[in-house]
Amino acid sequence: MKKIFAIVGLFALVVLLIWQQKPQETLQNLPTLPSFVLADVVTLEIKQQAGSLQADYDGQTWTLVGDKHKQLKEAVVGQLLLDLQTMKPQRVASTKAEYVHRFAVADSDVRVTLSDNKGAKLLDMIIGKPATDLRSTYIRLFGQDTVLTVNKILTWQVKRTPGAWLVEEEKAEK
C-alpha cells in the first residue's frame, strides 16, 4: 500500500512540476481592426517621407493617379490588399502616444489608406517597422494611440521603390 501512495505522490509531483514550468500566457484585450471587402477597394494611397503613391482601380487595372498610362503590378497590389484584409492583431505593444516613434508608427511614417468608390476610408493606418520576431509588423490605426503587432510582414511591401510597383512600360503598351 505504501508503494501505491509513493507512486501516486511521485506522479502528482511530476504533474505539478510540469504545470509550473508551462509558460503563462498574458491576456490582452486586443482591439478589432477595420474589416473590408477587397472588391470595395478602388483607391490605394501610400504616403511616406520618400514620396507617395496613389492609385485607382477601374475594375481591371490599378493605375497611378495623374498618369493613367502607368499601371501597377496586379500581384504586388493584390498581395498587399490581401495581407491588409486578413491581418490579425497579436499583441498590444503600447498605448501611449509618446512611444509611437519607437515602433516607427508616428504620423510622419508610412501611412496606408484604402478607400471605396464614394471616397469613404475602408482602412487608414500607419505601418511601422518589423516586430522583434521579424514575422509580424507594428501598426497603428491613424488617429489612435494604440500600437499593435499584426501577423503579417507589411513593412517591406509598402516601402517598395516606385519602379517595383509599376508594370514595365513596354509590357503595359502591349
C-alpha positions as CSV (number, residue, x, y, z in Angstrom):
1,M,0.0,0.0,0.0
2,K,2.9,2.3,0.8
3,K,4.2,1.8,-2.8
4,I,0.9,2.8,-4.3
5,F,0.9,6.1,-2.2
6,A,4.6,6.7,-3.2
7,I,3.8,6.2,-6.9
8,V,0.7,8.4,-6.8
9,G,2.7,11.1,-4.8
10,L,5.5,10.9,-7.3
11,F,3.1,11.2,-10.2
12,A,1.4,14.2,-8.6
13,L,4.8,15.8,-8.0
14,V,5.8,15.3,-11.7
15,V,2.4,16.8,-12.9
16,L,2.9,19.8,-10.5
17,L,6.4,20.4,-11.8
18,I,5.3,20.2,-15.5
19,W,2.3,22.5,-14.8
20,Q,4.5,25.2,-13.2
21,Q,7.1,25.1,-16.0
22,K,4.4,25.8,-18.6
23,P,4.8,29.4,-19.8
24,Q,2.0,31.6,-18.7
25,E,0.1,33.4,-21.4
26,T,-0.7,37.0,-21.0
27,L,-4.3,38.0,-21.5
28,Q,-4.6,41.2,-23.5
29,N,-7.7,42.8,-24.7
30,L,-6.9,43.1,-28.4
31,P,-8.8,45.7,-30.4
32,T,-10.5,44.7,-33.6
33,L,-9.2,46.0,-36.9
34,P,-11.4,47.5,-39.6
35,S,-12.7,44.9,-42.0
36,F,-13.3,45.5,-45.7
37,V,-14.2,43.6,-48.8
38,L,-11.4,43.5,-51.5
39,A,-13.9,44.3,-54.2
40,D,-14.8,47.6,-52.5
41,V,-11.2,49.0,-52.6
42,V,-10.8,51.4,-55.5
43,T,-8.1,53.8,-54.2
44,L,-4.8,52.9,-52.6
45,E,-2.7,55.6,-51.1
46,I,0.7,55.2,-49.5
47,K,2.3,58.3,-48.0
48,Q,5.8,58.4,-46.7
49,Q,8.7,60.8,-46.4
50,A,10.4,59.4,-49.5
51,G,7.3,60.2,-51.6
52,S,3.7,59.0,-52.1
53,L,1.9,56.6,-54.3
54,Q,-1.8,57.0,-55.1
55,A,-3.5,54.6,-57.5
56,D,-7.1,53.9,-58.6
57,Y,-8.7,50.7,-59.6
58,D,-11.1,50.7,-62.6
59,G,-12.3,47.1,-62.1
60,Q,-9.4,45.6,-64.2
61,T,-6.2,47.5,-63.6
62,W,-4.6,49.7,-61.0
63,T,-3.2,53.0,-62.5
64,L,-1.4,55.9,-61.0
65,V,-3.5,58.9,-60.2
66,G,-2.3,61.7,-62.6
67,D,-0.8,59.3,-65.1
68,K,-3.3,56.7,-66.4
69,H,-0.6,55.2,-68.7
70,K,1.3,53.8,-65.7
71,Q,-0.1,50.6,-64.4
72,L,0.7,48.9,-61.1
73,K,1.6,45.3,-60.9
74,E,-1.6,43.4,-60.0
75,A,0.2,40.7,-58.0
76,V,2.0,43.3,-55.9
77,V,-1.1,45.3,-55.1
78,G,-3.2,42.2,-54.7
79,Q,-0.8,40.7,-52.1
80,L,-0.7,43.9,-50.1
81,L,-4.5,44.2,-50.1
82,L,-5.0,40.6,-49.1
83,D,-2.5,40.9,-46.2
84,L,-4.2,44.1,-45.0
85,Q,-7.6,42.4,-45.2
86,T,-6.5,39.2,-43.4
87,M,-4.1,40.6,-40.8
88,K,-4.9,39.8,-37.2
89,P,-3.7,41.6,-34.1
90,Q,-1.3,39.6,-32.0
91,R,-0.5,41.9,-29.1
92,V,-0.6,45.4,-27.8
93,A,2.9,46.9,-27.9
94,S,2.0,50.3,-26.4
95,T,-1.0,52.5,-25.6
96,K,1.0,55.7,-25.1
97,A,1.4,58.4,-27.8
98,E,4.9,59.3,-26.7
99,Y,6.1,55.8,-27.7
100,V,5.0,55.7,-31.3
101,H,8.4,56.7,-32.6
102,R,9.9,53.5,-31.0
103,F,7.8,51.4,-33.4
104,A,8.1,53.7,-36.4
105,V,4.3,54.4,-36.4
106,A,4.3,58.2,-36.0
107,D,2.0,60.2,-38.2
108,S,5.0,61.1,-40.4
109,D,5.9,57.4,-41.0
110,V,4.3,55.2,-43.7
111,R,0.6,55.8,-43.9
112,V,-1.7,53.5,-45.9
113,T,-5.2,54.5,-46.8
114,L,-7.8,52.4,-48.7
115,S,-11.0,54.0,-50.0
116,D,-14.1,52.9,-51.7
117,N,-15.8,54.4,-54.8
118,K,-17.6,57.0,-52.7
119,G,-14.3,58.2,-51.0
120,A,-15.1,56.6,-47.7
121,K,-12.0,55.3,-45.9
122,L,-12.0,51.5,-45.5
123,L,-8.6,51.4,-43.7
124,D,-6.4,54.2,-42.5
125,M,-3.3,53.1,-40.7
126,I,0.4,53.6,-40.1
127,I,2.7,50.7,-40.9
128,G,5.8,50.6,-38.8
129,K,8.9,48.5,-38.5
130,P,9.0,44.8,-38.4
131,A,8.4,43.4,-34.9
132,T,11.2,41.6,-33.0
133,D,10.2,38.2,-34.4
134,L,10.5,39.5,-38.0
135,R,7.3,37.7,-38.9
136,S,5.0,40.4,-37.7
137,T,4.7,44.2,-38.1
138,Y,4.0,47.1,-35.7
139,I,0.9,49.1,-36.9
140,R,-1.2,51.9,-35.6
141,L,-4.7,52.9,-36.8
142,F,-4.5,56.6,-37.8
143,G,-5.8,58.8,-35.1
144,Q,-5.4,56.3,-32.3
145,D,-2.5,55.8,-29.8
146,T,-2.5,52.0,-29.5
147,V,0.4,50.3,-31.3
148,L,-0.3,46.6,-32.2
149,T,1.7,43.8,-33.8
150,V,-0.1,42.0,-36.6
151,N,0.7,38.6,-38.1
152,K,1.8,39.9,-41.5
153,I,5.1,41.2,-42.9
154,L,3.9,44.6,-44.2
155,T,6.9,46.9,-43.9
156,W,8.8,45.8,-47.0
157,Q,5.6,45.7,-49.1
158,V,4.8,49.3,-48.6
159,K,8.4,50.6,-48.7
160,R,9.0,49.4,-52.3
161,T,10.7,51.6,-54.7
162,P,8.4,53.3,-57.2
163,G,9.6,51.1,-60.0
164,A,8.8,48.0,-58.0
165,W,5.1,48.9,-58.1
166,L,4.9,49.6,-61.8
167,V,4.4,47.3,-64.8
168,E,7.3,47.7,-67.2
169,E,6.3,50.2,-69.8
170,E,6.9,48.0,-72.9
171,K,4.7,45.3,-71.3
172,A,2.0,47.8,-70.4
173,E,1.8,49.0,-74.1
174,K,1.1,45.5,-75.5
